[in-house]
Amino acid sequence: MAGTKRRINMKKYENVFGRLSPAQILVVGFAVLILIGTILLSLPIASSSGEPTPVIDAFFTSTSAVCVTGLVVVDTGTHYSLFGQTVILFLIQIGGLGFMTMGTLFAFLMGKRIMLRERLIMQEAYNQQTIEGVVRLAKMILAITFVIEGIAAAILALRWWPEFGLARGIFYGLFHSISAFNNAGFDLMGEYRSLTPFVSDVPVNIIITVLVIIGGIGFGVTMDVYRKRCWRKFTLHTKLVLSISAALLLLGMLLVFVLEYSNVKTLGQLSLSGKLQAAWFQAVIPRTAGFNTIDISGMRNATQFLFIIFMFIGASSGSTGGGIKTSTLGTLIAAVWAQIKGKNDAELFERRLPKEIIFRALTITMASLSLVVFVTMLLSITEKSDFLTILFEATSAFGTVGLSMGLTTKLSLWGKIIIALTMYVGRLGPITVALAVAQKQEKAVYRYAEEKIMVG
């Protein structure tokens, strides 16, 4: 009798689950993961003092970890115990790869098949055009992730072993490797220092930035490069992502170096080698992860505004980063250039972009810009700070970057809730969230007459 009742309850659960769209499942899945993390992080065993962490702070930290952001209201390195830091580590890994990828891993281990519905959810999660090859993509994502994180963790452990001891060095290496690859920006150095003690440390600078770049360009691009290893054979998406990413990295490094060269609060007191390393590190980080090796609040306003632009652009589609994505920026540039040249089609690398891709890029950009503006307005009401600091915080949360000019630890209760929700929407994407709450989409069966208007 009990077994029959259990089966009936399970069937009801499956029926409810089956009525959800892929976008709704992603929204609900991430919310459930955040809730589990909140419960675990609020336990007394999760804090170093043995006292329970306030629920709002545990919720904020869980959201930041699941959404691989890195904004923190309590210091990760000193506030949380080994248990709490391990929980954060798992939340980062699951949030970065996506709970569907981790679910696929368990399905492989248990010998279960991946059904059509799971493939549709994975298609939505990976931002793929079709469901073809999504299971193979999941396998490759898992393999690439664990291999890269393992190698980087070993190198960082060797670097930190003499400084922190064997056990701590190994854990630090593993934690920062996973945090960097998933573009999370969480660190264990304590006192909200991030990686500032290693501003001129070559191994740390190289390993962290390489991890962030690989995690930020997207798994599809990584696989395409690994398989084809020839520029002419790459897909248009891969060419666009690599080109835009390289341009942003070089431009960012140059501008940070020039703008902060004589600033004694950032690069001014460093050697030339130190200046170049710090400029490179800061060029990589603002688009994806929340580490820093110089004081963000000490930078000049021009550099801080540059970071806001980079954070809004973000990483690339199908990656662990946020923002509107590099491919979206490339699409908009191509569309604008086509309009300037008087062409009917937007073209990139001798390929024509479909109109629906351009419309999607415009929608993503406008929705994201509207979200940042709205959040900035709300924070201007709830928080006591200057406009640039608030805009920086809002953009960092949306782009799931994790950099801050010092506002995060001073946030009010409402400020914490607003930023947490912004990180959540930023990780899933405004379009995914909109599709999850919207009514079922229906294609129009007719078209209205066309009429021109004056613009510009």
C-alpha positions as CSV (number, residue, x, y, z in Angstrom):
1,M,0.0,0.0,0.0
2,A,2.8,2.4,1.0
3,G,4.7,1.5,-2.2
4,T,1.6,2.2,-4.4
5,K,1.1,5.6,-2.6
6,R,4.8,6.4,-3.2
7,R,4.4,5.6,-6.9
8,I,1.3,7.7,-7.2
9,N,3.1,10.7,-5.6
10,M,6.1,10.2,-7.9
11,K,3.8,10.2,-10.9
12,K,2.2,13.4,-9.8
13,Y,5.6,15.0,-9.4
14,E,6.6,13.8,-12.9
15,N,3.4,15.2,-14.3
16,V,4.1,18.6,-12.7
17,F,7.7,18.5,-13.9
18,G,6.7,17.5,-17.4
19,R,4.4,20.5,-17.7
20,L,7.3,22.9,-17.2
21,S,9.2,24.3,-20.3
22,P,13.0,23.9,-20.5
23,A,13.4,27.6,-19.5
24,Q,11.1,27.1,-16.5
25,I,13.0,24.0,-15.4
26,L,16.3,26.0,-15.5
27,V,14.8,28.8,-13.5
28,V,13.3,26.5,-10.9
29,G,16.4,24.3,-10.8
30,F,18.8,27.1,-10.0
31,A,16.4,28.4,-7.4
32,V,16.2,25.0,-5.7
33,L,20.0,24.8,-5.7
34,I,20.3,28.3,-4.2
35,L,17.8,27.3,-1.5
36,I,19.8,24.1,-0.6
37,G,23.0,26.2,-0.4
38,T,21.3,28.8,1.8
39,I,20.2,26.1,4.3
40,L,23.7,24.5,4.4
41,L,25.5,27.8,4.7
42,S,23.2,29.0,7.6
43,L,24.1,25.9,9.7
44,P,26.4,26.6,12.7
45,I,28.9,24.0,11.3
46,A,29.4,26.2,8.2
47,S,30.9,29.2,10.1
48,S,34.3,29.3,11.7
49,S,32.8,30.8,14.9
50,G,30.3,28.0,15.3
51,E,27.4,30.5,15.2
52,P,24.7,30.3,12.6
53,T,25.2,32.7,9.7
54,P,22.2,35.1,9.2
55,V,19.8,33.7,6.6
56,I,20.1,36.8,4.4
57,D,23.9,36.5,4.3
58,A,23.7,32.7,3.6
59,F,21.2,33.4,0.9
60,F,23.4,36.1,-0.7
61,T,26.5,33.9,-0.6
62,S,24.6,30.9,-2.0
63,T,23.2,32.9,-4.8
64,S,26.6,34.4,-5.6
65,A,28.2,30.9,-5.6
66,V,25.5,29.2,-7.7
67,C,25.5,32.2,-10.1
68,V,29.3,32.1,-10.2
69,T,29.6,35.8,-9.4
70,G,31.9,36.3,-6.4
71,L,30.2,39.2,-4.6
72,V,30.3,38.6,-0.9
73,V,28.8,40.2,2.2
74,V,31.0,38.2,4.6
75,D,34.6,37.2,4.1
76,T,34.8,33.7,2.6
77,G,38.3,33.0,3.9
78,T,37.6,33.9,7.6
79,H,33.9,33.7,8.2
80,Y,33.2,30.2,6.8
81,S,34.6,26.9,8.2
82,L,36.1,24.2,6.0
83,F,32.6,22.7,5.7
84,G,31.2,26.1,4.6
85,Q,34.0,26.6,2.1
86,T,33.5,23.1,0.7
87,V,29.7,23.8,0.3
88,I,30.6,27.0,-1.6
89,L,33.0,25.1,-3.8
90,F,30.4,22.6,-4.8
91,L,27.8,25.3,-5.4
92,I,30.3,27.0,-7.7
93,Q,31.1,23.8,-9.6
94,I,27.4,22.9,-10.0
95,G,26.4,26.5,-10.8
96,G,29.2,27.0,-13.3
97,L,28.7,23.7,-15.2
98,G,24.9,23.8,-14.8
99,F,22.8,21.3,-12.7
100,M,21.9,19.5,-16.0
101,T,25.5,18.8,-16.7
102,M,26.0,17.4,-13.2
103,G,22.8,15.4,-13.6
104,T,24.1,14.0,-16.8
105,L,27.3,13.0,-14.9
106,F,25.2,11.0,-12.4
107,A,23.2,9.5,-15.2
108,F,26.4,8.3,-16.8
109,L,27.6,6.8,-13.6
110,M,24.3,5.0,-12.9
111,G,24.1,3.8,-16.5
112,K,20.8,5.7,-17.3
113,R,19.8,7.0,-20.7
114,I,19.4,10.7,-21.4
115,M,15.8,11.1,-22.6
116,L,14.4,13.7,-25.1
117,R,13.2,16.1,-22.3
118,E,16.6,16.2,-20.7
119,R,18.2,16.9,-24.0
120,L,15.8,19.8,-24.6
121,I,16.7,21.3,-21.2
122,M,20.4,20.8,-22.0
123,Q,19.9,22.6,-25.3
124,E,18.4,25.6,-23.5
125,A,21.2,25.5,-20.8
126,Y,24.0,25.3,-23.4
127,N,22.4,27.9,-25.7
128,Q,22.5,25.4,-28.6
129,Q,20.5,25.7,-31.8
130,T,19.5,22.0,-31.9
131,I,19.5,19.0,-29.5
132,E,21.8,17.2,-31.8
133,G,25.1,16.4,-30.0
134,V,24.1,17.9,-26.6
135,V,24.9,14.7,-24.7
136,R,28.2,14.4,-26.5
137,L,28.8,18.1,-25.6
138,A,28.0,17.4,-21.9
139,K,30.5,14.5,-21.9
140,M,33.2,16.8,-23.4
141,I,32.4,19.6,-21.0
142,L,32.9,17.3,-18.0
143,A,36.1,15.9,-19.3
144,I,37.6,19.3,-20.3
145,T,36.5,20.8,-16.9
146,F,38.0,18.1,-14.7
147,V,41.2,17.8,-16.6
148,I,41.9,21.6,-16.7
149,E,40.8,22.2,-13.1
150,G,42.9,19.3,-12.0
151,I,46.1,20.4,-13.7
152,A,45.7,24.0,-12.6
153,A,44.9,22.9,-9.0
154,A,48.1,20.9,-8.9
155,I,50.2,23.9,-10.1
156,L,48.6,26.3,-7.7
157,A,49.0,23.8,-4.8
158,L,52.8,23.5,-5.6
159,R,53.0,27.3,-5.6
160,W,51.1,27.7,-2.3
161,W,52.4,24.6,-0.5
162,P,55.6,26.4,0.9
163,E,53.5,29.4,2.0
164,F,50.4,27.8,3.5
165,G,51.4,24.2,4.3
166,L,50.6,21.0,2.4
167,A,46.9,20.4,3.3
168,R,46.0,24.1,3.1
169,G,48.0,24.6,-0.1
170,I,46.2,21.7,-1.8
171,F,42.8,22.9,-0.8
172,Y,43.6,26.5,-1.8
173,G,44.8,25.2,-5.2
174,L,41.7,23.2,-5.7
175,F,39.3,26.0,-4.5
176,H,40.9,28.8,-6.6
177,S,41.2,26.5,-9.7
178,I,37.5,25.7,-9.6
179,S,36.6,29.3,-8.8
180,A,38.7,30.7,-11.6
181,F,37.6,28.2,-14.3
182,N,33.9,28.7,-13.5
183,N,34.5,32.5,-13.5
184,A,33.3,32.8,-9.9
185,G,35.9,35.0,-8.3
186,F,35.6,33.5,-4.8
187,D,38.9,33.5,-2.8
188,L,40.1,32.3,0.5
189,M,42.9,34.8,1.2
190,G,40.9,36.6,3.9
191,E,40.2,40.2,4.8
192,Y,38.5,40.8,1.3
193,R,42.0,41.0,-0.2
194,S,41.3,38.7,-3.2
195,L,44.6,38.1,-4.9
196,T,46.2,41.5,-4.2
197,P,49.1,39.8,-2.3
198,F,50.1,38.1,-5.6
199,V,50.0,41.2,-7.9
200,S,53.5,40.4,-9.2
201,D,53.4,36.6,-8.8
202,V,53.9,35.2,-12.3
203,P,52.5,31.6,-11.8
204,V,49.4,32.9,-10.0
205,N,48.7,35.5,-12.6
206,I,49.2,33.1,-15.5
207,I,47.2,30.2,-14.1
208,I,44.2,32.3,-12.9
209,T,43.9,34.3,-16.1
210,V,44.2,31.3,-18.4
211,L,41.5,29.5,-16.4
212,V,39.2,32.5,-16.6
213,I,39.8,32.9,-20.3
214,I,39.2,29.2,-21.1
215,G,36.1,29.1,-18.9
216,G,34.8,32.4,-20.4
217,I,35.1,31.7,-24.2
218,G,32.6,28.8,-23.9
219,F,32.8,25.1,-24.1
220,G,31.6,25.0,-27.7
221,V,34.5,27.2,-28.8
222,T,37.0,25.2,-26.8
223,M,35.9,22.0,-28.4
224,D,35.9,23.5,-31.9
225,V,39.5,24.8,-31.4
226,Y,40.6,21.4,-30.0
227,R,39.0,19.4,-32.8
228,K,39.9,21.5,-35.9
229,R,43.0,23.5,-34.8
230,C,42.8,25.6,-38.0
231,W,41.3,29.1,-38.3
232,R,39.8,28.4,-41.7
233,K,37.9,25.4,-40.4
234,F,36.5,27.1,-37.4
235,T,32.8,27.9,-37.2
236,L,31.7,31.5,-37.6
237,H,30.8,31.5,-33.9
238,T,34.3,30.4,-32.9
239,K,35.9,33.0,-35.1
240,L,33.7,35.8,-33.8
241,V,34.2,34.9,-30.1
242,L,38.0,34.5,-30.5
243,S,38.3,37.8,-32.4
244,I,36.1,39.9,-30.0
245,S,37.7,38.3,-26.9
246,A,41.3,39.0,-28.2
247,A,40.4,42.6,-29.1
248,L,38.8,43.2,-25.7
249,L,41.8,41.7,-23.8
250,L,44.4,43.7,-25.7
251,L,42.4,46.9,-25.5
252,G,41.7,46.4,-21.8
253,M,45.3,45.8,-21.0
254,L,46.5,48.8,-22.9
255,L,43.9,51.1,-21.4
256,V,44.4,49.9,-17.8
257,F,48.2,50.3,-18.3
258,V,47.9,53.8,-19.6
259,L,45.1,55.1,-17.3
260,E,46.6,53.6,-14.1
261,Y,50.3,53.9,-14.8
262,S,51.0,56.8,-12.4
263,N,48.2,56.0,-10.0
264,V,50.0,55.3,-6.6
265,K,46.8,53.5,-5.4
266,T,47.0,50.9,-8.1
267,L,50.0,50.5,-10.6
268,G,52.0,53.5,-9.6
269,Q,54.3,51.8,-7.0
270,L,54.8,48.6,-9.1
271,S,57.8,47.8,-11.3
272,L,57.3,47.7,-15.1
273,S,56.9,44.0,-14.9
274,G,54.4,44.3,-12.1
275,K,52.5,47.0,-14.0
276,L,52.2,44.8,-17.1
277,Q,51.1,41.8,-15.0
278,A,48.5,43.8,-13.1
279,A,47.2,45.4,-16.3
280,W,46.9,42.0,-18.0
281,F,45.1,40.5,-15.0
282,Q,42.7,43.4,-14.8
283,A,42.0,43.2,-18.5
284,V,41.0,39.6,-18.2
285,I,38.9,39.7,-15.0
286,P,36.2,42.5,-15.5
287,R,34.5,40.6,-18.3
288,T,34.0,37.4,-16.3
289,A,35.4,36.8,-12.8
290,G,35.6,38.8,-9.6
291,F,39.3,38.4,-8.7
292,N,41.5,41.4,-8.4
293,T,45.2,42.1,-7.8
294,I,44.8,45.9,-7.3
295,D,42.4,48.0,-5.3
296,I,39.3,48.5,-7.5
297,S,38.1,51.4,-5.4
298,G,41.5,53.1,-5.8
299,M,41.3,53.2,-9.6
300,R,40.6,56.3,-11.5
301,N,37.0,57.0,-12.6
302,A,37.8,56.4,-16.2
303,T,39.1,53.0,-15.5
304,Q,36.2,52.1,-13.3
305,F,33.8,53.2,-16.1
306,L,35.8,51.0,-18.5
307,F,35.3,48.1,-16.2
308,I,31.5,48.8,-16.2
309,I,31.5,48.5,-20.0
310,F,33.6,45.3,-19.9
311,M,31.3,43.8,-17.2
312,F,28.2,44.6,-19.3
313,I,29.7,42.8,-22.3
314,G,30.7,39.8,-20.3
315,A,32.0,36.5,-21.5
316,S,30.9,34.3,-24.4
317,S,27.8,32.2,-25.0
318,G,27.8,28.7,-23.6
319,S,30.4,29.7,-21.0
320,T,30.4,30.1,-17.2
321,G,30.4,33.9,-17.5
322,G,27.6,36.4,-17.7
323,G,26.9,39.7,-19.5
324,I,25.3,40.2,-22.9
325,K,28.2,38.0,-24.4
326,T,30.9,38.7,-27.0
327,S,28.9,37.2,-29.8
328,T,26.0,39.6,-29.1
329,L,28.5,42.5,-29.3
330,G,29.9,41.2,-32.5
331,T,26.5,40.8,-34.0
332,L,25.5,44.4,-33.2
333,I,28.8,45.7,-34.6
334,A,28.2,43.8,-37.8
335,A,24.6,45.1,-38.1
336,V,25.7,48.7,-37.4
337,W,28.5,48.5,-39.9
338,A,26.2,47.0,-42.6
339,Q,23.8,50.0,-42.0
340,I,26.7,52.5,-42.4
341,K,27.9,50.8,-45.6
342,G,24.3,50.7,-47.0
343,K,24.2,46.9,-47.1
344,N,21.0,44.9,-46.6
345,D,22.8,42.1,-44.8
346,A,25.1,42.0,-41.8
347,E,28.2,40.0,-42.7
348,L,31.1,38.5,-40.7
349,F,34.0,36.5,-42.1
350,E,32.3,36.1,-45.5
351,R,29.1,34.8,-43.9
352,R,25.7,36.4,-43.7
353,L,23.9,36.7,-40.3
354,P,20.2,35.7,-40.2
355,K,17.8,38.5,-39.3
356,E,16.5,36.6,-36.3
357,I,20.0,36.5,-34.8
358,I,20.3,40.3,-35.1
359,F,16.8,40.7,-33.5
360,R,17.8,38.4,-30.7
361,A,21.0,40.3,-30.1
362,L,19.1,43.6,-29.9
363,T,16.5,42.1,-27.6
364,I,19.2,40.7,-25.2
365,T,21.1,44.1,-25.2
366,M,18.0,46.2,-24.5
367,A,16.6,43.8,-21.9
368,S,20.0,43.7,-20.1
369,L,20.5,47.5,-20.3
370,S,17.0,48.0,-18.9
371,L,17.7,45.6,-16.1
372,V,21.0,47.4,-15.1
373,V,19.2,50.8,-15.3
374,F,16.3,49.5,-13.2
375,V,18.6,47.9,-10.5
376,T,20.8,51.0,-10.4
377,M,17.7,53.2,-9.7
378,L,16.5,50.8,-7.0
379,L,20.0,50.8,-5.3
380,S,20.1,54.6,-5.5
381,I,17.0,54.6,-3.3
382,T,18.1,51.8,-0.8
383,E,21.8,52.5,-0.5
384,K,23.9,55.5,0.6
385,S,26.6,55.8,-2.0
386,D,27.7,57.7,-5.1
387,F,26.2,56.9,-8.5
388,L,29.3,55.4,-10.1
389,T,29.8,52.9,-7.2
390,I,26.1,51.9,-7.4
391,L,26.2,51.5,-11.2
392,F,29.4,49.5,-10.8
393,E,27.8,47.2,-8.3
394,A,24.6,46.7,-10.4
395,T,26.6,45.9,-13.6
396,S,28.9,43.5,-11.7
397,A,25.9,41.6,-10.4
398,F,24.2,41.4,-13.8
399,G,27.4,40.3,-15.5
400,T,28.1,37.8,-12.7
401,V,31.5,39.3,-12.4
402,G,31.9,39.8,-8.7
403,L,34.0,43.0,-8.6
404,S,33.0,45.7,-6.2
405,M,34.1,49.2,-5.2
406,G,33.4,48.4,-1.6
407,L,29.6,48.6,-1.6
408,T,28.8,44.9,-1.2
409,T,29.7,44.6,2.4
410,K,27.7,47.8,3.2
411,L,24.5,46.7,1.5
412,S,21.2,47.1,3.4
413,L,18.7,44.2,3.6
414,W,16.9,45.4,0.5
415,G,20.2,46.0,-1.2
416,K,21.3,42.4,-0.6
417,I,18.0,41.1,-2.0
418,I,18.1,43.3,-5.1
419,I,21.7,42.3,-5.9
420,A,21.0,38.6,-5.2
421,L,18.0,38.7,-7.6
422,T,20.2,40.5,-10.2
423,M,22.9,37.9,-10.0
424,Y,20.2,35.2,-10.5
425,V,18.7,36.9,-13.6
426,G,22.2,37.6,-14.9
427,R,23.3,34.0,-14.6
428,L,20.2,32.6,-16.3
429,G,19.9,35.5,-18.8
430,P,17.0,38.0,-19.0
431,I,15.5,36.2,-22.1
432,T,15.5,32.8,-20.3
433,V,13.8,34.3,-17.3
434,A,11.3,36.2,-19.5
435,L,10.5,33.0,-21.4
436,A,10.0,31.1,-18.1
437,V,7.3,33.6,-16.8
438,A,5.7,34.4,-20.2
439,Q,2.7,32.8,-21.7
440,K,3.2,30.1,-24.4
441,Q,4.7,31.7,-27.5
442,E,2.5,31.6,-30.6
443,K,3.6,32.4,-34.1
444,A,1.5,35.0,-35.9
445,V,-0.6,33.6,-38.8
446,Y,-0.8,37.0,-40.5
447,R,1.3,40.1,-41.0
448,Y,0.3,43.7,-40.9
449,A,0.9,46.1,-43.8
450,E,4.3,47.8,-43.7
451,E,4.8,51.5,-43.1
452,K,8.0,53.5,-42.6
453,I,8.7,55.8,-39.7
454,M,11.4,58.4,-39.1
455,V,14.3,57.4,-36.9
456,G,17.6,59.1,-36.0
